[in-house]
Amino acid sequence: MKRRLLGTALILCLAVRAAVPEPAQLFPQDTLLLATIPDGTAARAAVGSAPFGRLWNDPAMKSFRDKFEEGFRTRFLAAADKDLGLKLEDWAPLVRGQLSLAFLRADWDPSREDSDPTMVLLMDARDRADELRGRLTEIRTRLDASRWTLRSRKIRDIEFWTLLVDRPLIAGGEGEEPSAQPDDQGNESVDGDAVDGEDGPTEPWELTFGQVDTVLVLATGIEGLERVVARLTGGSVPAVGDLPEFQTAAAAGEFRNATGYAYLQAGAVLNTMTAADADGESGGVFGIQPNQLMAALGIDGLQSVSGSVHQSEAGMMMRFLAAVPESGRKGLFQLLRFEIKDASPPTFVPAEAVEFQRIRLNGARLWTGVEALVRQVSPQLGTLLSMSLGSLGKDRDPQFDFQKMFFGNLGDDWISYRKAPRGKSAAELASPPSITLVGVVNADQMLAAIRSVGGLLPGGPDDLREREVNGRKVLTLKLPAVPGQPVRTLEIAAVGGYVAFASDAPLLEEFLRSVEGAGKPLRELPGLGEAAQRVGGMDAGIFGFQNQRESAAGAWEMLRQDGWEKLVPGMKAPSPGSTAPWPDFSALPPFESVSKYFGINVSSAGWESRGFQIRSFTPVPKSW
């Protein structure tokens, strides 16, 4: 009996000693960026059962999925497969524990072009450590038999290998054979050919790799790597997780139970870059210096930026935090003081709205602060801005004050929503009808200010027309032409305490009827209230809603018809005879066959003691 107890205790002790520390305790305190999936097995299961995972594996997606995976292998993994036999499908199952990517400051000096942070990638294979060891042995064997330069070194008595190449391993196409680099003893290459110092690469790309127990370690440099290996082997090194800033982010994002999270030590990055620029040339446009601008905008008060994802049976929760302590909020962070007020959909927002957003921000106070900020950063620019705005409308009325009538009338309520495209043509899918309502103090003065601007357009007064709809004045403002795009107009009307700006006349007229109480409101949509509670309600200052099924339908069909060309402005289709586009969106199935995987999304945002936080929740669709 005693032997059994001693054996059990020994096994437990070994298990505890062999356990890989959590990501936040693995990386040193000079970690600038950490992105991690703490548990690969759990994440794979969560994503596989989530709507996106089921969508990807749906039989209707097979054609697109096969072409996507084949294109990815051809374009990005061809060289690695050819030279080293690296196949993504062989390595993905080895991600059993954490998969972490970090950038360490180490000896990074932004003032030097040849200096970069050290990138470190960790992959825990857990119970498949022997398989991982076998694959690394196979890679080393291939490298030894090739022209690649491979050097062995010890880090804390563990063998690592450093690969020197003049092109990255992960690349596509049929490139030339890699050029070997000289070793530490002379100028001869690995295969015996002399290396020309002028023609050969002078700054080889390095990749150091090895295995520590169950963990694969890859790094782009040695500096800083020893501290990571020390933590993997039970050593004591101050970790990024011990920093108060990280702990603040971890509490806000609930990192401990997250499917994945990312943390950027923004303060350290900014301080490093600011120090590097301190001896640079001063001046710039309007005499604005980078460091001066950063301080005036208040960006130097930003401690960290972080985000997390939690996937559960209920849905996907995402959290984002820009950590700015109250004592450090100045510049933009002080100006963007969102009001803690009701941001729920008003009764006039229709249930068929595809997207909705409401922001409670005092526009008049914001503009006053922006003016002061511009003058602080650059007095010349502040004077130019004041003169330009002050001259608007003076040609017709010397007493006209545009800033007072426009910016001075802004209230603290900003509402926008859009509806589904009216048709399925490329133009209609690209420009769904939308409307924005701006809370104002005096609507008549706001409209008068808009009329004064209309006369400055290229077409003069003819670009601004006025008509009546149901007894209300409606302005139609012709917008400046965009090459290759149809003529666009902005429909403007005052209703109650708002001035409405609509992308087309039918939507504005529909809105004017809706304020009279006709139609079903969005706020009564089933499931909206329940989902909103997941993000803290609708009174944090900003609230948003998206009907992903309806909004995705238009983008989906645009991709099927035109690929990226219409969806992303400036994207060009391949010329005749060129390589086929990737991804091949024409292989997507009709949206109707996969629409069941799309539901709704809600989000809220606002200031709290830790900083500015955004929460987003996507419930699992009830229709599947």
Residue pairs with C-beta under 8 A, 6 or more apart in sequence:
17 234
18 213
18 214
20 26
20 97
20 98
20 124
20 213
20 214
20 215
20 232
21 231
21 232
21 239
22 38
22 98
22 241
23 34
23 36
23 38
23 98
23 100
23 122
23 241
24 34
24 239
24 240
24 241
24 246
24 250
24 255
25 231
25 239
25 241
26 100
26 122
26 228
26 231
26 232
26 239
27 34
27 100
27 102
27 104
27 120
27 228
27 231
27 239
27 240
28 104
28 224
28 227
28 228
28 237
28 238
28 239
28 240
29 238
29 239
29 240
29 242
29 243
30 104
30 105
30 106
30 224
30 268
31 102
31 103
31 104
31 105
31 240
31 265
32 103
32 104
32 105
32 117
32 264
32 265
32 268
32 269
33 101
33 102
33 103
33 262
33 263
33 264
33 265
34 100
34 101
34 102
34 240
34 262
34 263
35 100
35 101
35 102
35 260
35 261
35 262
35 263
36 98
36 99
36 100
36 101
36 260
36 261
36 262
37 43
37 95
37 98
37 99
37 100
37 259
37 260
38 98
38 258
38 260
38 261
39 97
39 98
40 95
40 96
40 97
40 98
40 99
40 123
40 124
41 95
41 96
41 97
41 126
42 259
43 259
43 260
43 311
44 95
46 259
46 311
46 312
47 53
47 259
47 311
48 54
48 57
49 313
50 311
50 316
50 620
51 597
51 598
51 599
51 618
51 620
51 621
51 624
52 597
54 597
54 624
55 61
55 594
55 597
56 65
57 65
58 594
58 597
60 589
60 593
60 594
61 588
61 589
61 594
63 587
63 589
64 583
64 584
64 585
64 587
64 588
64 589
67 582
67 583
67 584
67 587
68 582
68 583
68 584
71 582
71 583
71 584
72 88
72 582
73 81
73 88
74 172
75 172
75 173
75 582
76 170
76 171
76 172
77 86
77 87
77 88
77 170
77 172
78 171
78 172
78 173
78 174
79 167
79 169
79 170
79 171
79 172
79 173
79 175
80 86
80 169
80 170
80 171
81 87
83 142
83 146
83 148
83 169
83 178
84 139
84 142
84 143
84 169
85 138
85 139
85 142
86 139
86 169
90 135
91 135
93 128
94 123
94 125
94 128
94 131
94 132
94 135
94 216
95 123
95 124
95 125
96 124
96 125
96 126
96 127
96 128
97 123
97 124
97 125
97 126
97 214
97 215
98 122
98 123
98 124
99 122
99 123
99 124
100 120
100 121
100 122
101 119
101 120
101 121
102 119
102 120
102 121
102 122
102 228
103 117
103 118
103 119
103 120
104 117
104 118
104 119
104 120
104 223
104 224
104 228
105 117
105 224
105 268
105 272
106 117
106 118
106 221
106 223
106 224
107 115
107 223
107 224
108 115
108 116
108 117
108 118
108 272
109 115
109 276
110 272
110 273
110 276
110 277
111 276
111 277
111 279
114 203
116 220
116 221
118 219
118 220
118 221
118 222
118 223
118 224
118 225
119 219
119 220
119 221
120 217
120 218
120 219
120 220
120 224
120 225
120 228
121 216
121 217
121 218
121 219
122 215
122 216
122 217
122 218
122 228
123 215
123 216
124 214
124 215
124 216
125 131
125 132
125 214
125 215
125 216
126 214
127 214
129 211
129 213
129 214
132 211
132 214
132 216
133 211
136 209
136 210
136 211
136 216
140 150
140 161
143 150
143 161
143 163
144 150
146 178
147 177
147 178
147 179
147 180
147 189
147 190
147 191
148 163
148 164
148 165
148 178
148 180
148 190
149 163
149 164
149 165
149 180
149 181
149 182
149 183
149 189
149 190
149 204
150 161
150 162
150 163
150 164
151 161
151 162
151 164
151 183
151 184
152 159
152 160
152 161
153 159
153 160
153 161
153 162
153 208
153 222
154 160
155 210
155 222
155 225
155 226
155 229
156 226
156 229
156 230
156 233
156 235
158 210
158 212
158 229
158 233
159 210
160 208
160 209
160 210
160 217
161 208
161 209
161 210
162 206
162 207
162 208
162 222
163 169
163 206
163 207
163 208
163 209
164 181
164 204
164 205
164 206
165 178
165 179
165 181
165 204
165 205
165 207
166 178
166 179
166 181
166 200
166 201
166 204
166 205
167 175
167 178
167 205
168 205
169 207
179 189
179 200
179 201
180 189
180 190
180 191
180 193
180 195
181 189
181 190
181 195
181 200
181 201
181 204
182 188
182 189
182 195
183 190
187 194
187 195
187 197
188 194
188 195
189 195
205 220
206 220
206 221
207 218
207 219
207 220
208 217
208 218
208 219
208 220
208 221
208 222
208 225
209 216
209 217
209 218
209 219
210 217
211 217
212 229
212 232
212 233
213 232
213 233
215 232
217 225
217 228
217 229
217 232
219 225
219 228
227 237
230 236
230 237
231 237
231 239
240 246
240 263
240 265
241 247
241 250
243 265
245 265
245 267
245 303
245 304
245 323
246 263
246 265
246 304
248 303
248 304
248 321
248 323
248 610
249 255
249 263
249 304
249 306
249 321
249 323
250 256
250 263
250 306
251 610
252 306
252 319
252 321
252 323
252 610
252 611
252 613
253 261
253 306
253 307
253 308
253 319
253 320
253 321
254 308
254 310
254 319
255 261
255 308
257 310
258 308
258 309
258 310
259 309
259 310
259 311
260 308
260 309
261 306
261 307
261 308
261 309
262 306
262 307
262 308
263 304
263 305
263 306
264 304
264 305
264 306
265 304
266 302
266 303
266 304
266 305
267 300
267 302
267 303
267 304
270 294
270 299
270 300
270 302
274 291
274 294
274 300
277 290
277 291
278 291
280 290
282 289
283 289
284 290
286 378
286 380
286 381
287 378
287 380
288 377
288 378
288 381
292 377
293 377
294 300
295 331
296 331
296 373
296 376
296 377
297 331
297 332
297 373
297 377
298 324
298 328
298 329
298 330
298 331
298 332
298 333
298 334
299 331
299 332
301 324
301 325
301 328
301 329
301 330
301 331
301 333
302 322
302 323
302 324
302 333
303 323
303 324
303 325
303 328
303 611
304 321
304 322
304 323
305 320
305 321
305 322
305 323
306 320
306 321
306 323
307 318
307 319
307 320
307 321
308 318
308 319
309 316
309 317
309 318
310 316
310 317
310 318
310 319
313 620
314 534
314 619
314 620
315 534
315 617
315 618
315 619
315 620
316 617
316 618
317 534
317 615
317 616
317 617
318 614
318 615
318 616
318 617
319 613
319 614
319 615
319 616
320 613
320 614
320 615
320 616
321 610
321 611
321 612
321 613
321 614
322 611
322 612
322 613
323 610
323 611
324 333
324 611
324 612
325 609
325 610
325 611
326 609
331 373
332 373
333 612
334 369
335 366
335 369
335 370
335 373
336 361
336 366
336 612
337 361
337 362
337 365
337 607
338 359
338 360
338 361
338 540
338 541
338 542
338 605
338 606
338 607
339 360
339 361
339 362
339 412
339 541
340 360
340 539
340 540
340 541
340 606
341 360
341 412
341 539
341 541
342 360
342 538
342 539
343 358
343 359
343 360
343 538
343 539
343 540
343 541
343 542
343 543
343 604
344 358
344 523
344 532
344 538
344 539
344 543
345 353
345 356
345 358
345 417
345 521
345 522
345 523
345 545
346 415
346 521
346 523
347 517
347 521
347 523
348 511
348 514
348 515
348 521
349 356
349 415
349 417
349 521
349 522
349 523
350 417
350 419
350 510
350 514
350 519
350 520
350 521
350 522
351 519
351 520
351 521
351 522
351 524
351 525
352 419
352 420
353 417
353 418
353 419
353 522
353 545
353 547
354 417
354 418
354 419
354 420
354 432
354 546
354 547
354 550
354 551
355 416
355 417
355 418
355 544
355 545
355 546
355 547
355 551
356 415
356 416
356 417
356 522
356 544
356 545
356 546
357 415
357 416
357 417
357 542
357 543
357 544
357 545
358 413
358 414
358 415
358 416
358 542
358 543
358 544
359 413
359 414
359 541
359 542
360 412
360 413
360 414
360 541
360 542
361 412
361 414
361 541
362 410
362 411
362 412
363 407
363 410
363 411
363 412
363 414
363 438
363 439
364 407
364 408
364 409
364 410
364 411
364 441
366 410
367 403
367 407
367 410
368 407
371 382
371 385
371 386
374 381
374 382
374 385
375 382
375 383
376 382
389 402
389 403
390 402
390 403
392 400
392 402
392 452
392 453
392 456
393 400
393 402
393 449
393 452
394 400
396 452
396 455
400 452
402 449
402 452
402 453
405 442
405 445
405 446
405 448
405 449
406 446
406 449
406 450
408 441
409 440
409 441
409 442
409 443
409 445
409 446
409 449
410 438
410 439
410 440
410 441
411 438
411 439
411 440
411 441
411 497
412 439
413 437
413 438
413 439
413 497
413 498
414 436
414 437
414 438
414 439
415 436
415 437
415 439
415 498
416 434
416 435
416 436
416 437
417 434
417 435
417 522
418 432
418 433
418 434
418 435
419 432
419 433
419 434
419 507
420 432
420 550
420 551
420 553
420 554
421 428
421 429
421 431
421 432
421 433
421 554
422 428
422 432
422 433
423 429
424 557
426 558
426 561
426 562
426 566
427 486
429 554
429 555
429 557
429 558
429 566
430 558
430 566
430 567
431 488
431 503
432 554
433 502
433 503
433 504
433 506
433 507
434 502
434 503
434 507
435 500
435 501
435 502
435 503
435 507
435 508
435 511
436 500
436 501
436 502
437 495
437 498
437 499
437 500
437 501
438 446
438 498
438 499
438 501
439 497
439 498
440 446
440 494
440 497
440 498
440 499
443 494
443 495
443 497
443 498
443 499
444 494
446 494
446 499
447 473
447 475
447 492
447 494
447 499
450 475
450 477
450 492
450 499
451 464
451 475
454 461
454 463
454 464
454 475
454 477
455 461
455 464
457 463
457 464
457 477
457 478
457 480
458 480
459 478
462 478
463 477
463 478
464 475
464 476
464 477
464 478
465 475
465 476
466 473
466 474
466 475
466 476
467 473
467 474
467 476
468 474
469 493
469 508
469 509
469 512
470 509
470 512
470 513
472 493
472 494
472 495
472 512
473 493
473 494
474 491
474 492
474 493
474 505
474 508
475 491
475 492
475 493
476 489
476 490
476 491
476 492
476 505
477 489
477 490
477 491
477 492
478 487
478 488
478 489
479 487
479 488
479 489
479 490
481 487
482 488
488 503
489 504
489 505
490 501
490 502
490 503
491 500
491 501
491 502
491 503
491 504
491 505
491 507
491 508
492 499
492 500
492 501
492 502
493 499
493 500
493 508
493 512
494 500
495 511
495 512
495 515
496 515
500 508
500 511
502 508
502 511
522 528
522 545
525 600
527 600
527 619
527 622
528 545
528 600
528 602
530 619
531 600
531 602
531 617
531 619
532 538
532 543
532 602
532 604
534 602
534 615
534 617
534 619
535 602
535 603
535 604
535 615
535 616
535 617
536 604
536 615
537 604
538 604
540 604
540 605
540 606
541 605
541 606
541 607
542 603
542 604
542 605
542 606
543 602
543 603
543 604
544 602
544 603
544 604
545 600
545 601
545 602
545 603
546 600
546 601
546 602
547 600
548 598
548 599
548 600
548 601
548 618
549 595
549 598
549 599
549 600
549 621
552 591
552 598
553 591
553 595
555 567
556 588
556 591
557 591
558 566
558 567
559 567
559 585
559 588
560 585
560 586
560 588
560 590
562 573
563 571
563 573
563 581
563 585
563 586
564 571
564 581
564 585
565 571
565 572
565 573
573 581
574 580
574 581
596 621
596 623
596 624
597 621
597 624
598 621
599 618
599 619
599 620
599 621
599 622
599 623
600 618
600 619
601 616
601 617
601 618
602 616
602 617
603 614
603 615
603 616
603 617
604 614
604 615
605 612
605 613
605 614
605 615
606 612
606 613
607 613
